[in-house]
């Protein structure tokens, strides 16, 4: 082959010789800093057993207020179901901390508060509207000045601070006053722990803190029992409605320690690595002691002390056990319980006034299903609660988060609303 027909060989690029100026450092003034990306909110593993146990406790509270016939074997549990109010505040503190602890110093308070408001208030307002006919009874049974005060403070979630107005309009909604206080405090509590509480992050110290909070929380109830400030002639019971008893039952401050125990319990959960077998032992021990107390111990312990979260340490054992895999967790994580779990907040707000209105208007008689009552009333209330979640709560939540969320952080506000939905309070009465 002749040289003239040969294909030219491609030339290799000649490496550039770096001059001294190429090696010189760039002046600091010319460096444009790249903003660090905000850490993405980590999605924590779901804890379905906690939704399941909320369903069980919510139904027991319904039975506590309106007890069905032919369940004598469950009466020791049903008759003491008022104590579950503490359990729900415990769960709320636990879940909020579980979801937000890794953002203790970066959590946007505005986004957090917006997420909680959007999650809870639409259902609350909707149930107040449904309960409007009951205002006539409030007008008849209260001094008119008290009625008008209740009409103002109840939509503002402040009724729980007044022992006389705590049960105004919606008998069970006084606990939303406690929720308001706790949610306002939560971001500050979380950041304060991150800044000042690092030395407490050992299992022994966390357990000691929880026991200390439990003792502080039960102390007012012990004082009430021994000092008798209401000058009762007989021991207090669930129907006692004196001033200081109502303070203990309804005032938001009475539930602060229980909520804080939930916060610390979440810290302990993140710190310890428990095997499924140990979680099973913890949940089995907690459940056994609670049930044994209902059937054996409760008749011999004063009501006010039981109401003061006497069993809180054992609910902590149960909660810690249910936060990981084991056979008891599987039982409470059954699909029907979890599905109903998302409606427990609406169920709670609806159940008392709903049951009253069903029977005030004689619906079972008009529908010719009296023979099926109260079970037909229970089913109607549960169905209404589930419909409220999908037709009121979730649509309103989306609208509020998109409308009032800050534009650069709308996604984070919406994510906050979704991620902590398990922490929506059931806020059950005692």
C-alpha positions in Angstrom: 0.0 0.0 0.0 1.4 3.4 -1.0 2.1 6.1 1.5 -0.3 8.4 -0.3 -3.3 6.1 0.3 -2.5 5.4 4.0 -5.1 6.6 6.6 -3.6 9.4 8.6 -2.9 8.4 12.2 -4.9 10.5 14.8 -2.7 12.8 16.8 -2.6 12.4 20.5 -3.3 15.5 22.5 -0.2 17.2 23.8 -0.4 17.5 27.6 -0.6 21.1 28.7 2.3 22.3 30.9 0.9 23.9 34.0 2.2 27.3 34.6 2.9 28.5 38.1 -0.2 30.6 38.1 -2.3 27.5 37.6 -0.9 26.0 40.8 -1.5 29.1 42.8 -4.5 28.9 45.3 -7.6 30.8 44.4 -8.0 33.8 46.6 -10.6 33.3 49.3 -12.6 36.3 48.2 -13.2 34.6 44.8 -14.5 31.4 46.2 -18.3 31.2 45.9 -19.5 29.0 48.8 -21.9 26.2 47.8 -24.8 26.2 50.3 -25.1 23.0 52.2 -28.2 21.0 51.4 -30.6 20.8 54.3 -30.6 17.2 55.6 -33.6 15.3 54.4 -36.1 14.2 57.0 -35.5 10.6 57.6 -38.6 8.4 57.4 -38.6 6.2 60.5 -39.9 2.7 60.3 -43.6 2.6 61.0 -44.9 1.3 64.3 -48.2 -0.3 63.4 -48.7 -1.9 66.8 -49.1 1.5 68.4 -51.9 2.3 66.0 -53.5 -1.0 66.8 -53.3 -0.6 70.5 -54.8 2.9 70.1 -57.8 1.3 68.4 -58.3 -1.2 71.3 -58.0 1.5 73.9 -60.3 3.9 72.1 -63.0 1.2 71.8 -62.6 0.5 75.5 -63.1 4.2 76.3 -66.3 4.1 74.2 -67.4 1.1 76.3 -66.4 3.0 79.5 -68.9 5.8 78.7 -71.6 3.6 77.2 -71.2 0.1 78.5 -72.7 -2.7 76.4 -74.5 -5.6 78.0 -73.3 -9.2 78.2 -69.6 -8.3 78.6 -69.3 -9.0 82.3 -66.0 -10.7 81.9 -64.5 -7.4 80.6 -66.0 -5.1 83.2 -62.9 -4.9 85.3 -61.1 -3.5 82.3 -63.9 -1.4 81.0 -64.6 0.1 84.5 -61.0 1.3 84.8 -60.5 2.4 81.2 -60.4 6.1 82.3 -56.7 5.5 83.0 -56.0 5.2 79.3 -55.9 9.0 79.0 -52.4 8.9 80.3 -51.5 6.1 77.8 -52.5 8.3 74.9 -50.4 11.3 76.1 -47.6 8.8 76.7 -47.9 7.5 73.1 -48.1 11.1 71.8 -44.8 12.1 73.5 -43.2 8.9 72.4 -44.2 9.1 68.7 -43.4 12.8 68.3 -39.9 12.3 69.7 -39.4 9.1 67.7 -40.1 11.1 64.5 -38.5 14.4 65.3 -35.5 13.7 67.6 -33.0 13.6 64.7 -34.1 17.2 63.9 -34.1 18.6 67.4 -31.9 21.6 66.4 -33.2 22.1 62.9 -36.9 21.5 63.3 -39.0 24.5 62.1 -41.4 25.4 64.9 -43.7 27.0 62.4 -43.8 23.9 60.2 -44.4 21.6 63.2 -47.2 23.7 64.6 -48.8 24.1 61.2 -48.7 20.3 60.7 -50.3 19.6 64.1 -53.0 22.3 63.6 -53.8 21.0 60.1 -54.0 17.5 61.4 -56.3 18.1 64.4 -58.3 21.3 64.2 -60.5 20.6 61.2 -61.9 17.5 62.8 -62.3 19.3 66.1 -64.2 22.2 64.5 -66.3 19.8 62.4 -67.4 17.9 65.5 -68.3 21.1 67.3 -70.5 22.0 64.4 -72.2 18.6 64.5 -72.7 19.1 68.3 -74.3 22.5 68.0 -77.8 21.2 68.9 -76.4 20.2 72.3 -75.6 23.9 73.1 -79.3 24.3 74.0 -78.7 21.9 76.9 -75.6 23.9 77.9 -77.7 27.1 77.9 -80.3 25.5 80.1 -77.9 24.0 82.6 -75.3 26.8 83.1 -75.3 30.4 84.2 -75.6 32.5 81.1 -72.2 34.3 81.8 -70.5 30.9 82.0 -72.3 29.8 78.8 -71.0 32.7 76.8 -67.5 32.2 78.2 -67.6 28.6 77.2 -68.8 29.5 73.7 -65.7 31.7 73.3 -63.0 29.5 74.9 -64.0 26.1 73.5 -63.2 26.9 69.8 -59.9 28.3 71.1 -59.0 25.0 72.8 -58.8 26.7 76.2 -61.7 25.1 78.0 -59.5 22.6 79.8 -58.0 25.4 81.9 -61.3 26.0 83.6 -62.6 23.2 85.8 -66.1 24.3 85.3 -66.0 24.7 81.5 -63.8 21.7 80.7 -66.7 19.6 79.5 -68.6 22.4 77.8 -70.1 21.7 74.3 -68.1 18.5 73.7 -67.8 16.6 77.0 -64.6 14.8 76.0 -62.8 17.6 74.1 -61.1 19.1 77.1 -58.0 17.2 76.4 -57.3 19.3 73.3 -56.3 22.0 75.7 -53.6 19.8 77.0 -52.6 18.9 73.4 -52.3 22.6 72.6 -50.0 23.2 75.5 -47.9 20.1 74.8 -47.4 20.8 71.1 -46.4 24.4 71.8 -43.8 23.2 74.2 -42.5 20.2 72.3 -40.0 21.9 69.9 -38.5 23.8 72.8 -38.3 20.6 74.9 -36.6 18.7 72.1 -34.0 21.4 71.4 -33.4 21.9 75.1 -32.6 18.2 75.6 -30.3 18.3 72.6 -28.3 21.2 74.0 -28.4 20.5 77.7 -29.4 16.9 78.1 -26.6 15.0 76.4 -25.3 13.8 79.8 -28.6 12.0 80.5 -28.4 9.8 77.4 -27.5 6.5 79.1 -30.1 3.8 79.8 -29.7 4.0 83.6 -30.1 7.8 83.7 -33.0 7.8 81.3 -34.9 5.3 83.4 -34.1 7.4 86.5 -35.5 10.5 84.8 -38.7 8.6 83.8 -39.2 7.3 87.4 -38.7 10.8 88.7 -41.2 12.3 86.3 -43.7 9.6 87.2 -43.3 10.4 91.0 -43.8 14.1 90.3 -46.9 13.5 88.2 -48.6 11.2 90.8 -47.7 13.4 93.8 -50.8 15.8 93.4 -53.1 12.8 93.4 -51.5 11.3 96.5 -51.8 14.7 98.2 -55.5 14.8 97.2 -56.1 11.4 98.6 -54.5 12.1 102.0 -55.4 15.8 102.4 -58.9 15.7 101.0 -59.0 19.3 99.9 -62.6 19.0 98.7 -63.7 17.7 102.2 -65.4 14.7 100.8 -67.4 12.5 103.2 -66.8 9.4 101.0 -63.9 8.3 98.8 -63.7 9.9 95.4 -64.9 7.9 92.4 -65.4 8.5 88.7 -68.6 10.6 89.3 -66.9 12.9 91.8 -67.1 16.4 90.3 -65.7 18.7 93.0 -63.4 21.6 92.1 -60.1 20.1 93.0 -61.0 16.7 91.5 -61.8 18.5 88.2 -58.5 20.3 88.4 -56.7 16.9 88.6 -58.8 15.4 85.9 -59.0 18.1 83.3 -56.2 20.7 83.7 -53.5 20.4 81.0 -50.6 20.7 83.5 -51.7 17.4 85.1 -50.6 15.5 81.9 -47.2 17.2 81.4 -45.2 14.6 83.2 -46.9 11.7 81.4 -46.1 13.4 78.0 -42.5 13.9 79.1 -42.1 10.3 80.1 -43.1 9.4 76.5 -40.4 11.8 75.3 -37.7 10.2 77.5 -39.0 6.7 76.6 -38.4 7.4 72.9 -34.8 8.4 73.8 -34.4 5.1 75.6 -35.9 3.2 72.6 -33.3 4.8 70.3 -30.4 4.0 72.6 -31.0 0.4 73.5 -30.8 -2.5 71.0 -33.4 -5.0 72.2 -33.8 -8.4 70.7 -37.3 -9.6 69.7 -37.3 -12.0 72.6 -36.6 -9.1 75.1 -39.2 -7.0 73.6 -41.7 -9.8 74.0 -40.7 -10.2 77.6 -41.2 -6.4 78.2 -44.6 -6.2 76.5 -45.8 -9.5 78.2 -44.7 -8.3 81.6 -46.4 -4.9 81.1 -49.6 -6.4 79.8 -49.8 -9.0 82.5 -49.3 -6.5 85.3 -51.9 -4.1 83.9 -54.5 -6.8 83.4 -53.9 -8.4 86.8 -54.3 -5.0 88.4 -57.6 -4.5 86.7 -59.0 -7.8 87.9 -57.3 -8.0 91.4 -55.8 -4.8 92.6 -58.1 -2.0 91.3 -61.0 -2.5 93.8 -58.5 -2.0 96.7 -56.8 1.2 95.4 -58.3 4.7 95.6 -59.7 6.0 92.4 -57.7 9.2 92.5 -54.4 7.4 92.7 -55.3 5.1 89.9 -56.3 8.1 87.9 -52.9 9.6 88.6 -51.1 7.3 86.3 -50.3 4.6 88.9 -49.6 2.1 86.1 -47.5 4.4 83.9 -44.2 2.4 84.4 -46.0 -0.8 83.1 -47.5 1.0 80.1 -43.9 2.1 79.4 -42.8 -1.5 79.3 -45.7 -2.4 77.0 -44.9 0.5 74.7 -41.2 -0.3 74.5 -42.0 -3.9 73.7 -44.5 -3.0 71.0 -42.0 -0.8 69.3 -40.1 -3.7 67.8 -40.9 -7.2 66.4 -42.4 -9.9 68.7 -45.6 -12.0 68.8 -47.5 -9.4 70.9 -46.5 -6.7 68.4 -47.9 -8.9 65.6 -51.2 -9.2 67.5 -51.7 -5.5 67.9 -50.5 -4.8 64.3 -53.4 -6.7 62.8 -54.6 -5.0 59.7 -58.1 -4.2 60.9 -56.8 -2.6 64.1 -54.3 -0.5 62.1 -56.9 0.7 59.7 -59.2 1.8 62.5 -56.2 3.3 64.2 -56.1 6.3 61.8 -59.7 7.2 62.8 -59.2 7.0 66.6 -58.9 10.8 67.0 -62.2 11.4 65.1 -63.8 8.4 67.0 -62.8 10.0 70.3 -64.2 13.4 69.5 -67.4 11.9 68.1 -68.2 9.1 70.4 -69.7 10.9 73.4 -71.8 13.6 71.8 -72.6 11.2 68.9 -74.0 8.5 71.1 -76.0 11.1 73.0 -77.5 12.6 69.8 -78.3 9.2 68.3 -80.5 8.5 71.3 -81.8 12.0 71.8 -83.2 11.7 68.3 -84.3 8.1 68.9 -82.6 6.9 65.7 -82.6 3.2 66.7 -86.3 3.3 67.2 -86.9 5.2 64.0 -84.8 2.7 62.1 -86.4 -0.2 63.9 -83.1 -1.6 65.0 -83.6 -1.2 68.8 -82.8 -4.9 69.3 -79.4 -4.3 67.9 -78.6 -1.4 70.1 -76.1 -0.3 71.5 -74.0 -2.2 68.9 -75.7 -0.4 66.0 -74.8 2.9 67.7 -71.2 1.9 68.0 -71.0 0.9 64.4 -72.6 4.2 63.3 -70.2 6.2 65.3 -67.2 4.3 64.0 -68.4 4.6 60.4 -68.9 8.4 60.9 -65.4 8.7 62.3 -63.9 6.9 59.4 -65.9 9.1 56.9 -64.7 12.2 58.8 -61.1 11.2 58.3 -61.5 10.9 54.6 -64.0 13.6 53.9 -63.0 16.3 56.4 -59.6 15.7 58.1 -57.4 14.7 55.2 -58.8 17.2 52.6 -58.6 20.0 55.1 -55.1 19.0 56.1 -53.9 19.2 52.5 -55.5 22.6 51.9 -54.1 24.1 55.1 -50.6 22.9 54.5 -50.5 24.1 50.9 -52.2 27.4 51.7 -50.3 28.4 54.8 -47.0 26.5 54.4 -44.0 28.7 53.5 -43.3 28.3 49.8 -39.7 27.0 50.1 -40.8 24.6 52.8 -44.3 23.6 51.9 -43.0 20.1 51.3 -41.5 19.9 54.7 -44.6 21.1 56.4 -46.7 18.5 54.4 -44.1 15.8 55.2 -44.3 16.8 58.9 -48.1 16.3 58.8 -47.8 12.9 57.3 -44.8 11.6 59.2 -46.2 12.3 62.7 -49.8 11.3 62.0 -49.4 8.4 64.5 -48.9 11.1 67.2 -52.3 12.6 66.8 -53.8 12.5 70.2 -56.6 10.3 71.2 -56.8 12.4 74.3 -59.2 10.3 76.1 -61.1 11.6 79.2 -60.8 10.2 82.6 
